[in-house]
Amino acid sequence: MIPTHRLFKPAYAALFLVFMPAPAMSQADSAQSAWPAHAPDPVEVSDSLKKIFRFEDTHAATQAKANANTVTVMSGTIGGTYVQFGADLASVLDDGDNLRVLSIVGRGSVQSLADVLYLKGVDIGIARSDTLDYLERKGYAKNINKKLAYITKLYNEEMHVVATKSIRTLADLKGKTVSADLPNGGTFITAMTVFERLGIDVHFVFIEQRLAFEKLRKGEIDAMVAVQGRPSKFISQIKEPDLHLVPIEYAAALQRDYLPAQLVAEDYPALIAPGEQVDTIAVPAILAVYNWEPGSERYRRVQLFTEKLFAHISDFQKPPFHPKWQEVVLTSSLPGWTRFPAAQQWLVAHSPAVRDDTRRKFDEFLNTHPNAVAGKDETEKAALFQQFLEWQSASKAGDRERSSARGTRESRRSRHSRK
């Protein structure tokens, strides 16, 4: 038998609570009382959880839907511009079932092209334009340009050569040890090509950037090369007072495949003196893709990615995305490469609307400079227009750099005047 006092104790407690005066409600309590009676279960708002919880019932259908519109992008190593671009692509374009973009941390330009060619599930890779020429020139691959295509040129990657201040020119590195990053990346291709064309014989070693910096700091190597979009996150973190960026002259031997560029103090204040800049060269980065047969499933996925990328390109050119997106001109051509057919079709369909104003300015230029087109056929005029677009993009980037530099100088003068 249960004791009587144990049966009635809960009842007394209930009566006590009923007749006890309610405590005054604080402002915070009042605000909380307006909240829903319960927080939503994550499965109510997470599409991913919904798919997992439906696994047993609709596994086949869910799996098919999840894979139907998924593309993978092989980016680059941690700290580089490629990996930041890959993250930006996923951030803007990935909207769930309509298009899923998986950005994969990669190992550089050469590995990205190998992955696009051979790795199952890899659709797109970020690579450098000079990689294809290098592979063909060295005899490592024949007719590889027929298997690969490009969606668009992305931006120009600047060549950074970090060395002690005793190294004043590239020629000073003759006979010395230079790190050219890992052999699966693309930095070594640009580095070896540049030094070879300039006739500077160096001893290359292939060391990951962070380890190479430690060896440079300890004096175990003489220089390290990094080919990354300015500003390079990794290079900007170098604060050693005895190191600087070595200039690269835009010699005639480099002009076929590379562009002139500058590194500025605003991006690398610890390596470049205020108000100064360091001449260098740049190589285009591209979105490379396997040249799938039109109408195939893989072609359809890449086409979906391409069309959405082109339609939203202006979104990438705003903060907080990498400033290098502002250099992207979708209509820029790439010698030695074939445009992915879906990308070319989109440009043909949309370029009349998006390029009317640019074409008008170009025609005005031709009217005032008739000798520029004298004797040229329509194909040559079209090529000239492409060059005009690239020049216009470079001019805009230069205007932004000069504006930023002026702002920095004015800010310094203002601070000095207040002292």
N, C-alpha and C positions, 0 to 999 in steps of 0.2 A: 504494500500500500504506500502511495506517495504522501508525504507529510502535507498537512493542510497549509502550513505557512509557505511551502514552496509552490502550491497551486495558486495562491492569491497574490504573491509578491509582484508578478508582472502586471496584474490588474491595478495594484496601488500605484505602480510606476506610471502606468498610462494615465490615471487620473491626475497625478501630480503634474505631468506634462501638459495636460489639457488646461488646468487652472493656473499654471505658472504664467506670469506676464511675459509677453514676447519681448526680447531685447530690441533696442533701437537699431534700425538698419542703417549701416554706413553708406556713404556715397558709392564706394566700390562694390558693396553688396547689391546696391540698387542697380548698378550697371550690369553686374553679372546676372541679375534676375532676368534681364532682357535677352540673354543668350538662349540658344535652343536648349531644350531639356536634356539633350545628349549631343556630344560631338559626333559628327558623321564618321561612320566606319570607313577606313581607307578604301575598302573595296567599292564604296559608293562613288568615289571620285577618281580612282586609279584604273585606267584602261588595262594596264599591265596586270594588275591583280585580278581583274575580271577574267582575263584570258587564262591565268593560272588556275583560278577556282573552277573554270569550266573545262579543265583539262580532260577529265574522265569522260564527260558527256559529248564534247564536240571536238575532240583532239584533231581529227583529220581536217575538218573544215577550218578550225582556228589556225592550224599550222599552214594550210594553203593560203589563207588570207594574209597571215603575217609575212609570208615570203613573197607574195605576189608583187608588191611594190617596194621592196627593200633593195637598196644599192649600198655597196661598201666602197669607201674611199681610203686608199692607203696613203697616209700622210707622211710624217717624218719623225725625227728623233725629238725627245723632250727638250724644250728650250729653243727650238728652231721655229722659223716662220711657217713651215709646212704644217706642223702640228696645230698651230694657231688657226691657220686657214681651214684645216679639217674640222676643228671645233666650231668655227664660224659657220661652215656649210651645214653642219648638223643642227646648229642652233636656229638658223633661219628657215631651212627647207624641210626639216623633219616635222611632220604634222600627224604622225600616227599611221593609220591604215592607208591614207592616200599616198604618202611617200615617207618611207623610213630611210634615214641616212645614217649609216654606221661608219664613224671615223675611226680608223685603226692607227695606232702609233707604229710608224714604220722605221726603216733603217736607211733611208736616203733614196736618191734618184735612181740609181742602177737597180737597187732591190725593188723599188716600186714598179719599174718596167718589167722586171722578171716576174713579179707577183701578178701583174696584169696579164702577162702571157701564159703563166703556168698555174697559179694558185687558184684552186676552186673557190668560187664565191667572191673573188675580188673583181670589181667592175671598173674602178677608176683609180688612177695613181697620180700623185703630184710629182713632176719630174722637171729636169732642166732640158732646154731645147738642144744644147750641145751634146747631150748624151748619145743621141741617135747617130750623129755624125761620127763621134768617137768610136762607137761600136763598129760601124761600117768601115771606117778608115783603118782601124787596127785589125780588121779581118775576123773579129769575134762573132759577127753575125752578118748573113747575106740576105738581102731583100726584106730586112726586118721592117722597113718603112711601109711595106704592104700589109703587115699584120697589125700595125698600130695606127691610130688616128689621134687627133687632138680636138677637144671640145672648144677650148678658148685659151689664148695666152692670158696668163694671170698678171704678172708684174715682173719687174726687173730685180734680180738678186745681185747685190753688190759683193765684190770680192774684198774681204778684210784680211790683211796680213799683219799680224801682231808680232812685234819683235822688240828687243831692247833698243834704246835710243842710239846706240852705236851703229845700228843698221839704218842708214839714211835712204838707201834706194834698194830696189830689188837686186841690182847687180852686186850689192854688198853681200848677198847671200850665196854667191857662187862658191861651191864646194862645202857648203854648210848643211846642217840637218834641219829639215823642215817637215812638220807634221801636216798631212793633208786629209785628216779625219779618217774614218773607216773606209775600207775598200768596197763596201756595198753602197756607199753614198754616192753623191755626185760631185762633192767638193774636189776630190782627187782628180776627176776628169778636167775640170776647169783649171785647177792649179797646174797640173802637168802640161796641159795645152798651152797655157800662158807662158810658163817658164821655158817650154820647148821652143815656142815661136820667137821668144826674145833671146834665145841662145844662152840662157843661164842654166848651167848644169849644177843641180843641187842633189842632195841625198834625201829622198822622200821616205818618211816612215808613216805608218797608218795607225793612228792612235785616236781613240774617242776624245772629243773636245775637252771634256772636263779633266781627263788624265793628261792630255797634252798641255793644258794650261799649267798644271802642277809641275810638269817637267820643264816647261819654259821658265817658270818662276824660279826653279832651282838651278837653272843653267844647264840642264841635261840635253836640251835641244835649242836651236837658234831662233826658230820662228814657228808660228802656227797659222794655218790658213783656214778661214771660215767663209763660205759663200752662202750668205743669208740676206734676206730682205732687210733693208735699213728701216728702222733701228733693230738691230739684233739684240734680243733679250740677253743672250749669253755674253756677247761682247760688251754690252753696256754695264755689266756687273763687274768688269775688270777694273780694279782701282790701284794697281801697282804703279808707283811713281816712276819706276825705271822703264816702263813699257810704253809703246806708242804704236800708231798705225802707219805702216810704210806706204808711201805713195806709189801708184802704178801709172806709168806714162801710157797714154793712148796711142801707141805706136801703130804704124801702118800694118804691121803683121797681125794685129789683133782686130782690125776694123771689119774684117769679113763676117765674123761671128759674134762680136761683142759690141757693146755700146759704152760711150763715155759716161762716167758718173762721179759723184762727189760724196764724201762722208763729212758730216758737219759736227761742230763742237756741241751743238744743242743736243745731239743724240749720244755723243760720247765725250762728256765734259772732262773725264779723267784721262782721256787719251789724246784729245785734240785741244790746243790752246783756244781760249775764248776769241770768237770772231774769225777764226781760221777754218779752212777746210782741207781735206786730203783727196787728191785725185785718185780715181780707181776705175775699174771697168765693171760692167754688169752683164748678166746673162739672163734671158727670159725664163721664167718658170711657167709651166703649162699644166693643164688637166689632160692627161693622156688616157686613152681607152683602147681596148681591143676592138679591132675593126669588124664588129659582128655583122652578119648578114642581115640586111633590112627585112623586117617581118618576123625575126626570131624573138623568142621570149627575152633573152638577154639584151637584144637591141631595144626592145620596147621599154625595159626598165631604165636603160641609160637615156633613152629619148625623154622619158618622163622627168628624170633628173635634170636634163639639159634645158628643157622648156621652162621648168620652174625656176632654175637658176637664172636664165636670161630674163625672165619676166620680173624677177625680184632683185636684179643686180643693184639697183639704187639703194635697196635696204642695207646691203653690205657696205656701202660707201658712207655710212653715218656711224657715229659713236654708238656703242663701245667697241666696234669691230676694228680689226687691224687696219692701220692707216694705209697699208699697201693696196687695199681694195680700191682706193681712189685712183690707182694707176690702170685699172682694168678697162680696156676698150674692147668690147666684144667683136668689133669688126676688124681688129688688127690681124693681119695675115702672118703666117709663120713659114718662111722658106724651108723647103726640105720636108715639110710635114703635110699630110692630107687632113682636111677638116672632116670631122665626124658628120656623115650625111644629115642627120637630124638637126645638128647645129647649123649647118649651111642652109637647110630649108627654113629654119626659124628666122635666120637673118634675111633671107630673100623675102619672106613674108612680112617682116616687121621693119626692115631697114628704111623703106620709103617714109614711113611715119616718123621714125626716131631720128633720121638724118637730114630732114628737109632744111633745117636751119644751117647745119654744117655744110651741106651741099651748096646752099646759096652763098655762103662765105667763100667756099672754094671757087665757085664760078666767078665771083667778084675778083678774086685773086688772079684767075686766069685772064680775065678781061683786061686787067691792068698790067699783066705780064704775058703778052701774046707769044713771046719767044719761048716760054716754058713748055708750050705744047706744039710748037711748030714741027710738022712732019711726023707727029706721033699718031698711032692708030688708037682705036677704042680700048684695046687691051692695055696699052701703055698708059693711056689716060686713067684707066681704072687703077692701075698699080700706083700711079702718081697720087691719086686720091687716097689710097691706103696709107701712103707715106705721110700725106697731109694730116690724116687722122692721128697717126702715131706722134707726129711733131706737135700737134695741138695738145695731146694728152701730156707729153713731156713738158710743154710750156706751162700748162696749168699746174703740174707738180712743182715746177721751178718757181712759179709765182707764189705757191703756198709756202715753199721753203724760205723765199726771200722775205715774205710777210712775217713768218715766224721769227726769222733772224732780226728783222727790224724791231719787232715787238720786244724781243729779248734785250736788244741794245737800248731801246727807250726805257725799259724797266730798270736796267742798270744805271742809266743816267739819272733817272728819277730817284733811285736809292741814294746815289752819291750826292745829289743836290740836297737831300734831306739831312745829310750827315753834318 
